[in-house]
Amino acid sequence: MSDAPQVDGAFWLERWREGQIGFHQSTPSPLLVECWDGIGAAPDARVYVPLAGKSVDMPWLAARGHRVFGVELSPLAVEQFFAEQGLKPQVEHTPKGVLSHAGSIDVLCGDVFALEEGDLADCNAFFDRAALIALPPDLRRRYVREMYARLPRGCVGLLVTLEYPPHQKQGPPFSVPESEVRDLFERDWTVERLVHRDILSYQDRFREEGVTALHAAAYRLQRR
């Protein structure tokens, strides 16, 4: 068995079964809406969305003319996504998992770490709001070194992170400061921080857990 850190799939599947999905947003991510036009993604880009859940960011991207490729571990999340969007997907069984397709949106029910370079070869853009910050530190490094390395050169994307005093809350979501983002990515990617915003005042859940400072950050990344 590999000594590499592994995703706790059972944890995430249980959260979906129990409806513990506080990370889900009923409206498109504010930083996506604010920053996407400025990152320079091609109008017809295929956009990779890792750990997609049932994110309404996917139809938002599709409505802008993009082709969307989401990957999500939970079958329940995938089922709910298409039902809530009023879509009846075509379903294909692949070696990587069940691929559901409707319009310009593909969602693969599978493990992001099982993807190969060929699976992402035509993804010339990405949006990562819920993946990097969902993973503990050792798994974040594996995720960047393995998964992000499979995206093609020139790929451009938007990464959203959270920053808070890590001793005040047990993740996920985890605090990922700018220093770590740069340490993880700058070897292969150009990193530009676009936004760093105080969001504590409207994050009741964090305040209730005793968090005293909370910022959201958005980065433009481009693979060299």
C-alpha positions in Angstrom: 0.0 0.0 0.0 1.3 3.5 -0.8 2.5 5.7 2.0 1.2 8.8 0.2 -1.5 10.6 2.1 -5.0 9.5 1.1 -8.4 11.3 0.8 -10.8 10.3 3.6 -13.5 9.4 1.2 -15.8 7.9 3.8 -15.8 11.3 5.7 -17.1 13.2 2.7 -19.6 10.6 1.7 -21.0 10.6 5.2 -21.3 14.4 5.2 -23.3 14.3 2.0 -25.6 11.5 3.4 -26.2 13.4 6.6 -26.7 16.8 4.8 -23.7 18.3 6.5 -22.8 20.5 3.5 -22.3 23.9 5.0 -19.7 24.5 2.3 -22.4 24.4 -0.4 -23.5 27.8 -1.6 -27.0 28.4 -3.1 -25.7 31.3 -5.3 -22.5 31.6 -7.5 -19.3 32.2 -5.5 -18.9 36.0 -5.1 -15.2 35.9 -5.9 -15.9 33.8 -9.1 -18.4 36.4 -10.3 -16.0 39.3 -9.4 -12.8 37.9 -10.7 -13.4 35.4 -13.5 -13.5 37.9 -16.4 -10.1 39.2 -15.3 -8.2 35.9 -15.4 -8.1 35.6 -19.2 -9.8 32.3 -19.8 -10.7 31.7 -23.4 -14.5 32.1 -24.0 -14.9 28.5 -25.1 -12.5 27.1 -22.5 -13.2 23.8 -20.9 -13.1 24.5 -17.1 -12.1 21.9 -14.6 -13.9 22.1 -11.3 -12.5 19.7 -8.7 -14.5 18.5 -5.7 -17.4 20.0 -7.4 -20.2 18.9 -5.1 -23.5 20.3 -6.5 -22.0 23.7 -7.0 -24.1 26.3 -8.9 -20.7 27.7 -10.0 -20.8 25.0 -12.8 -24.0 26.3 -14.5 -22.8 29.9 -14.0 -19.6 29.0 -16.0 -21.6 27.1 -18.6 -23.9 30.1 -19.1 -20.9 32.1 -20.0 -20.1 29.8 -22.9 -17.6 27.5 -21.1 -17.6 23.7 -21.2 -17.5 22.4 -17.6 -15.8 19.3 -16.3 -16.6 18.7 -12.6 -15.3 15.9 -10.6 -17.1 14.8 -7.4 -16.7 11.8 -5.1 -20.3 11.6 -3.8 -22.9 10.0 -6.1 -25.6 11.8 -4.0 -24.0 15.2 -4.8 -24.0 14.4 -8.5 -27.6 13.2 -8.4 -28.7 16.3 -6.5 -26.8 18.6 -8.8 -28.6 17.5 -12.0 -32.0 17.3 -10.2 -31.7 20.8 -8.8 -30.7 22.2 -12.2 -33.6 20.5 -13.9 -31.3 18.5 -16.1 -31.6 14.9 -17.2 -28.0 13.8 -17.9 -26.8 11.1 -20.3 -24.8 8.6 -18.2 -21.6 6.7 -19.3 -19.7 4.2 -17.2 -16.0 4.8 -17.6 -12.8 3.3 -15.9 -12.6 6.5 -13.8 -16.2 6.5 -12.6 -19.7 7.4 -13.8 -19.7 10.3 -16.2 -22.9 12.3 -16.4 -23.4 14.7 -19.3 -26.0 17.4 -19.9 -25.5 20.3 -22.3 -22.1 21.7 -21.8 -21.6 20.2 -18.3 -19.9 16.9 -17.6 -19.6 15.6 -14.0 -17.5 12.6 -13.2 -18.4 10.7 -10.1 -14.9 9.6 -9.1 -11.6 10.4 -7.3 -9.6 13.5 -8.5 -6.4 11.6 -7.7 -7.3 8.9 -10.2 -7.4 11.3 -13.1 -4.6 11.0 -15.7 -3.0 13.6 -17.9 -5.3 12.6 -20.8 -8.4 13.2 -18.7 -7.4 16.9 -18.3 -5.6 17.5 -21.5 -8.3 19.8 -22.9 -9.0 21.6 -19.7 -7.4 25.0 -20.4 -9.0 26.6 -17.4 -10.0 25.7 -13.8 -11.9 27.0 -10.9 -11.0 25.7 -7.4 -13.1 27.1 -4.6 -13.7 24.0 -2.5 -10.9 21.5 -3.2 -7.5 22.9 -1.9 -9.1 24.2 1.3 -10.9 20.9 1.9 -7.6 19.0 2.3 -5.2 18.7 5.2 -1.6 20.0 4.7 0.1 16.8 3.6 -2.7 16.0 1.2 -2.7 19.5 -0.2 0.9 19.1 -1.2 0.1 15.7 -2.9 -2.9 17.3 -4.6 -0.9 20.1 -6.1 2.1 18.0 -7.1 0.0 15.3 -8.7 -3.4 16.7 -9.8 -2.4 20.2 -10.8 0.7 18.8 -12.7 -1.8 17.0 -15.0 -3.3 20.2 -16.3 -1.8 21.4 -19.6 0.8 24.2 -20.0 -0.9 27.6 -20.4 -3.9 26.5 -18.3 -5.3 29.5 -16.4 -7.6 29.4 -13.4 -9.0 31.0 -10.3 -8.1 29.6 -6.8 -10.1 30.7 -3.8 -8.8 30.1 -0.3 -9.6 31.0 3.3 -7.3 32.4 6.0 -7.9 32.3 9.7 -5.9 31.5 12.9 -5.5 27.8 12.4 -5.5 27.1 16.2 -9.0 28.5 16.4 -10.8 26.0 14.2 -10.4 22.4 13.1 -10.8 22.1 9.3 -12.2 21.5 6.8 -12.2 24.0 5.5 -8.6 24.6 6.3 -6.7 27.9 6.5 -4.3 28.2 3.5 -2.2 31.4 3.7 -0.6 33.2 0.8 2.8 31.9 1.8 1.6 28.3 1.4 -0.2 29.0 -1.9 3.1 30.4 -3.3 5.1 27.5 -1.8 2.8 25.0 -3.4 2.4 26.5 -6.8 5.2 28.9 -7.8 7.5 26.1 -9.0 5.2 25.5 -12.0 2.6 28.3 -12.0 2.6 32.1 -12.1 0.7 33.2 -9.0 -1.1 36.6 -8.7 -3.2 37.4 -5.7 -6.3 39.3 -6.9 -8.4 39.8 -3.8 -7.8 39.5 0.0 -11.1 40.4 1.9 -12.3 40.3 5.4 -15.5 38.1 5.5 -15.8 37.4 9.2 -18.8 39.7 9.7 -21.1 37.5 7.6 -19.7 34.1 8.5 -21.8 33.2 11.5 -20.6 29.6 11.6 -16.9 30.7 12.0 -17.7 33.2 14.7 -19.7 30.7 16.6 -16.6 28.4 16.6 -14.5 31.2 18.1 -12.7 32.3 15.0 -11.6 36.0 15.5 -10.3 36.7 12.0 -11.3 35.4 8.6 -10.3 36.4 5.1 -11.1 35.1 1.6 -8.4 35.3 -1.0 -8.6 34.8 -4.8 -5.5 34.0 -6.9 -5.0 33.9 -10.7 -2.8 30.9 -11.5 -1.3 30.2 -14.9 0.8 27.1 -15.7 4.1 27.8 -17.2 
